[in-house]
Amino acid sequence: MALPGVDFPGVGCGLAIVRDGKILLCRRLKAPEAGHWNIVGGKVDHMERAENAARREAEEESGLSIHSTRFLCVSEQVIEADQQHWISLIYVTEDFSGEPHLTEPDKLSDIGWFDLSALPQPLSRFAADALRALA
């Protein structure tokens, strides 16, 4: 949701979690892009490094323990329908432990592994940018 009187982009982060040719995606319940499939991620807090925020958000949303990550790409979303503008730093990892489960049912309706050649629709712009960078 756009903040009253704020006219600059938010800073976001994301983590593409991949395993055996599959990517972990979750379905959003809230704006931006409610109903779209997305990689795990969220807002970077003040004085928090984006890479740490991506790890934190991924662990909060998936229940996984994230170990090492590496930078993947930058994604910019200007979402007119939701009146939101985000600049997001996206990371990738194959270094994690645990099995994902839905930990935030108030924010996400589903979470699971999807083959890179059979992705669910619709994909968020954020996830689409990450997938292009992975190709």
N, C-alpha and C positions, 0 to 999 in steps of 0.2 A: 504494500500500500504506500502510495506517495505521501511523504510527510508535508504538512502544511508549511508553506514558506521555504521549503527546500527545493532548490532548482539545480542540483548537481547530481551526477550519478552516484549510486551506491557501489561499494566495493564488495564483490562476492568471491567465492572460491568453490572449487569442485574437485572431486577425486573420481577418476575412472578406475574402477577396480576390475581387473581382468584375471580370468583363470581358464585355462584349457580352451581357448578360442571363444570364450563367452565373457559378457560384460554384465555387471550388476546394475540393474535399473530399478527405480522406484516410481510409483505413480503419485503425482502431487494432488492434494485435495484443495490447496489454496493458491491464490495468485502469488507470483506471476505464473501464468500458463497452467491453471488448474486443469486436471484431467490428463495432462501430458506425462509421458515417461521421461525420467531424468536420471542423471548420475547423482550420487549423493553430494551434498554441498550446502552452502548457505552464505550467511553474511560474515564478513571479516570484522571482528570487534576492534574498537580503538586500541592501538598499541599492541595488537596481535599480528604476528607475521602470517601472511596468507597461507603458507605451507602448513603451519601449525593449525590454522583455522580449518583447512581442508581435512586434516587428520582428525581433529576434534569433531567436526560435523559428520564425517564418515562413521566414526565410532558411535556417536549419538544416534544416528539414523539407522545403522545396520547391526549394531551389537558386535561387530568385528573388532579385533585388535589390529591396528595398522602399524606396520613397522616402517620400512623405508619407502620414500616416494621420490619421484622426479618430476620436474616441470614438463608439461605437455604443450600448452598453448594459452593464448588469451582469447576470451570470448566477450563480445560486446552485444548486449541485448537492449534494443529500444522497443519496448512493448507498448504500443499505443493503446491497445484495448485495456490494459491494466494501469496505464499512466506510470510505467516504471522504466527506469534506465539503469542498467548494471554493467560495470566493467568487472569481469571475473577472471581470475587466474586459475587455470585448471592443471591439475597434477594427475599422475598415473601411478598405479602400483600393482604388482603381482606378489608383493611381500606382506602377507597378512595371515592371521590365524583366526579360527573359529568358523562358524556357519552363520550367514546372515539371517536375521529375523526382523519382523516388523516391531520396532521399539517406540515409534511415535505415531500411533494410529490417529491422532488428532491432526497430523500433517500429511501423512502418507496412507494410501489405501492398499498398497501392495508392494512387494519387493521380491525380486528374483533374478536368476541368471538367464541371459538370453544369448543365443548364438549370434555372432556378428553378421551372419548371412540371413537371419530370420528375426529381425527386430520388431517389437510391438509399435503400434502407431496410436496416436500421434507422438512423435518425439519432440521434446523441448528444443529450442534453438541452442541452448547450452549443451545438451547431450549431442545434438547434431554436429556442433563444432568440435567436441571432443572426439567423436567417431571419425570425422574427417581427418583430424590430426593423427589418429591411430592408424589410419589406412596407409 
